């Protein structure tokens, strides 16, 4: 589904350059279903994601720089477009589902301006954790989340929804995690208020493994909502 970049508690200012060979993008396994999700995608299309038992709701201290319990809560409505002015992102959505083996299917690897939303979890603005992923690059060049790691706390993320509303999220933190030590519960656990996770690949690119070594994760909370 998406690619990866690298900030480890610190956002990377420089996105990885595009590679000549097909790159894999892998998302660490994580608990799913209404707030918890397992993701491990490869460029061809599928991901390693068998949702185990749903963990208890766990709030990330980093992702919760403030108490968001008073944030607005929207009804369920699928996202249609993602806009992140700070990094010039304006992209449509595709729904992501789990395949017959329990893996999360990735967004098409040949579309550089497309983001995927895990349709089995919360919709953006709904109570819980909404998961959105995108490629950092593809075989043909830089992709939609190339500059994701450069976001900073306070930056805004706008998500247009099918019901005509626009949910505006505020970035709390941008971090990168090794795929070998990914904090599944922290990233995917259910939350009592509307939260968002934007995920892509990051870190160094391993030519032998054809994969990036890290995942970049943006933690954000719902700030406000309006009619489009």
C-alpha positions as CSV (number, residue, x, y, z in Angstrom):
1,X,0.0,0.0,0.0
2,X,2.2,2.8,0.7
3,X,5.8,3.5,0.9
4,X,8.0,4.6,3.6
5,X,10.2,7.5,4.6
6,X,12.1,8.2,7.7
7,X,11.9,10.4,10.7
8,X,12.7,8.8,14.0
9,X,10.9,11.1,16.3
10,X,12.4,13.8,14.0
11,X,10.8,14.4,10.6
12,X,13.1,13.9,7.6
13,X,13.5,16.9,5.5
14,X,14.7,14.9,2.6
15,X,12.6,12.2,0.9
16,X,14.3,9.2,-0.5
17,X,15.2,9.3,-4.2
18,X,13.4,7.1,-6.6
19,X,14.9,3.6,-7.3
20,X,15.3,2.0,-10.7
21,X,14.1,-1.4,-9.5
22,X,10.6,-2.2,-8.3
23,X,10.4,-1.2,-4.7
24,X,8.4,-3.1,-2.1
25,X,6.5,-1.3,0.5
26,X,5.8,-3.1,3.6
27,X,3.7,-2.3,6.6
28,X,4.3,-4.0,9.9
29,X,1.6,-6.3,11.2
30,X,-0.8,-4.7,13.6
31,X,-4.2,-5.4,15.2
32,X,-7.2,-4.3,13.2
33,X,-10.9,-4.0,13.1
34,X,-12.4,-0.7,14.2
35,X,-9.2,0.8,15.2
36,X,-6.5,-1.8,15.1
37,X,-5.0,-2.9,11.9
38,X,-2.2,-5.2,10.5
39,X,-0.4,-4.0,7.5
40,X,2.5,-5.5,5.5
41,X,2.2,-4.7,1.8
42,X,4.4,-5.4,-1.1
43,X,4.4,-3.4,-4.3
44,X,2.6,-6.1,-6.3
45,X,-0.4,-5.6,-4.2
46,X,-0.9,-7.5,-1.0
47,X,0.2,-7.1,2.6
48,X,0.8,-9.3,5.6
49,X,-2.1,-8.5,7.8
50,X,-3.9,-11.0,9.8
51,X,-5.9,-9.2,12.5
52,X,-5.3,-10.8,15.8
53,X,-7.2,-10.1,18.9
54,X,-8.2,-6.4,19.2
55,X,-6.0,-4.7,21.7
56,X,-7.3,-2.5,24.5
57,X,-7.5,1.1,23.4
58,X,-4.1,2.6,23.9
59,X,-3.3,6.3,23.5
60,X,0.0,7.3,22.2
61,X,1.6,10.0,24.4
62,X,3.4,11.4,21.4
63,X,0.3,11.4,19.3
64,X,-1.7,13.0,22.0
65,X,0.0,16.3,22.8
66,X,-3.4,17.5,23.9
67,X,-6.6,16.0,25.2
68,X,-8.8,15.5,22.2
69,X,-11.8,14.1,24.0
70,X,-13.8,17.3,23.2
71,X,-13.2,17.0,19.4
72,X,-16.2,16.7,17.1
73,X,-17.3,13.2,16.1
74,X,-18.7,12.6,12.6
75,X,-21.0,9.9,11.4
76,X,-19.5,7.2,9.2
77,X,-18.9,8.4,5.7
78,X,-16.2,7.1,3.2
79,X,-13.4,9.5,2.3
80,X,-13.2,10.8,-1.3
81,X,-10.2,13.1,-1.5
82,X,-7.1,13.9,0.6
83,X,-5.6,17.4,0.7
84,X,-2.4,18.3,2.5
85,X,-1.4,21.8,1.5
86,X,1.9,21.8,3.3
87,X,3.3,19.1,1.0
88,X,1.1,19.8,-2.1
89,X,-0.9,16.6,-1.8
90,X,-4.3,16.4,-3.5
91,X,-5.3,12.9,-4.2
92,X,-8.3,10.6,-4.6
93,X,-9.0,7.6,-2.4
94,X,-9.3,3.9,-3.1
95,X,-10.7,1.5,-0.6
96,X,-8.4,-1.2,0.8
97,X,-9.7,-4.5,2.0
98,X,-8.2,-7.7,3.3
99,X,-7.6,-10.6,0.9
100,X,-8.6,-14.2,1.6
101,X,-5.4,-14.8,3.6
102,X,-6.1,-11.8,5.8
103,X,-3.6,-9.5,4.1
104,X,-4.3,-5.9,3.4
105,X,-4.4,-5.2,-0.4
106,X,-2.1,-2.4,-1.4
107,X,-3.1,0.6,-3.6
108,X,-2.2,0.1,-7.3
109,X,1.6,0.4,-7.7
110,X,1.3,2.1,-11.1
111,X,-0.7,5.1,-9.7
112,X,1.5,7.7,-8.2
113,X,-1.3,10.0,-7.0
114,X,-3.6,7.7,-5.1
115,X,-4.0,7.0,-1.4
116,X,-5.7,4.0,0.2
117,X,-8.1,3.9,3.1
118,X,-8.7,0.7,5.1
119,X,-12.4,0.4,4.7
120,X,-12.8,-2.2,7.5
121,X,-11.8,0.5,10.1
122,X,-13.1,3.9,11.1
123,X,-13.8,6.5,8.4
124,X,-11.9,9.8,8.8
125,X,-13.8,11.8,11.4
126,X,-15.6,8.9,12.9
127,X,-14.7,7.8,16.4
128,X,-11.7,5.6,16.3
129,X,-8.4,5.4,14.3
130,X,-8.6,5.8,10.6
131,X,-5.8,4.3,8.6
132,X,-4.6,5.9,5.3
133,X,-1.6,4.7,3.3
134,X,0.2,5.8,0.2
135,X,3.4,5.1,-1.8
136,X,6.5,7.2,-1.3
137,X,7.6,6.2,-4.8
138,X,6.9,3.6,-7.4
139,X,8.9,2.0,-10.3
140,X,8.1,5.1,-12.4
141,X,9.1,7.8,-9.9
142,X,8.1,9.8,-6.8
143,X,4.6,9.2,-5.5
144,X,1.9,10.8,-3.4
145,X,3.6,10.5,0.1
146,X,7.1,11.4,-1.0
147,X,7.2,14.3,1.4
148,X,5.1,12.9,4.2
149,X,8.0,12.8,6.6
150,X,8.4,16.6,6.4
151,X,5.1,17.3,8.0
152,X,5.3,19.0,11.4
153,X,2.9,19.3,14.4
154,X,0.2,21.8,13.7
155,X,0.0,21.1,9.9
156,X,-3.5,20.5,8.6
157,X,-4.8,17.5,6.7
158,X,-8.2,17.9,4.9
159,X,-10.3,14.9,4.0
160,X,-13.4,15.3,1.8
161,X,-16.1,12.7,2.5
162,X,-19.0,11.3,0.6
163,X,-21.6,13.0,2.8
164,X,-20.3,16.4,1.7
165,X,-18.3,17.3,4.8
166,X,-14.6,18.0,5.0
167,X,-12.8,16.7,8.1
168,X,-9.8,18.7,9.1
169,X,-7.1,16.9,11.1
170,X,-4.2,18.5,12.9
171,X,-0.8,16.8,13.0
172,X,0.4,15.8,16.5
173,X,3.6,14.0,15.6
174,X,5.6,12.5,12.8
175,X,7.8,9.5,13.6
176,X,9.5,6.6,11.9
177,X,9.8,3.1,13.1
178,X,11.9,0.1,12.1
179,X,9.7,-2.6,10.4
180,X,11.4,-5.1,12.7
181,X,10.3,-3.2,15.8
182,X,7.0,-1.6,14.8
183,X,4.7,-0.4,17.7
184,X,1.5,-2.1,16.4
185,X,-0.7,-1.2,19.3
186,X,0.5,2.4,19.5
187,X,-0.2,3.0,15.8
188,X,-3.3,0.9,15.2
189,X,-5.1,0.6,18.5
190,X,-8.7,1.9,18.8
191,X,-9.2,5.4,20.2
192,X,-12.1,7.1,22.0
193,X,-11.9,10.2,19.8
194,X,-11.5,10.6,16.0
195,X,-7.8,10.1,15.1
196,X,-5.9,9.6,11.8
197,X,-2.7,7.7,10.9
198,X,-1.0,8.4,7.6
199,X,1.6,5.8,6.8
200,X,4.2,5.3,4.1
201,X,7.7,3.8,3.7
202,X,10.9,5.5,4.9
203,X,14.4,5.0,6.1
204,X,17.2,3.5,3.9
205,X,16.3,1.5,0.9
206,X,17.7,-2.1,1.0
207,X,18.5,-3.0,-2.6
208,X,18.9,-6.6,-1.7
209,X,15.5,-6.9,0.0
210,X,13.9,-4.5,-2.5
211,X,12.3,-2.7,0.5
212,X,12.6,0.3,2.7
213,X,13.7,-0.4,6.3
214,X,11.3,1.8,8.1
215,X,7.7,3.1,8.1
216,X,6.9,6.8,8.5
217,X,3.7,7.4,10.6
218,X,1.9,10.7,11.0
219,X,-0.3,10.9,14.1
220,X,-3.2,13.4,13.9
221,X,-6.5,14.2,15.6
222,X,-9.8,15.7,14.2
223,X,-9.7,19.4,14.7
224,X,-12.9,20.5,13.0
225,X,-15.4,19.7,10.3
226,X,-17.3,21.8,7.8
227,X,-19.6,21.4,4.8
228,X,-17.7,21.4,1.5
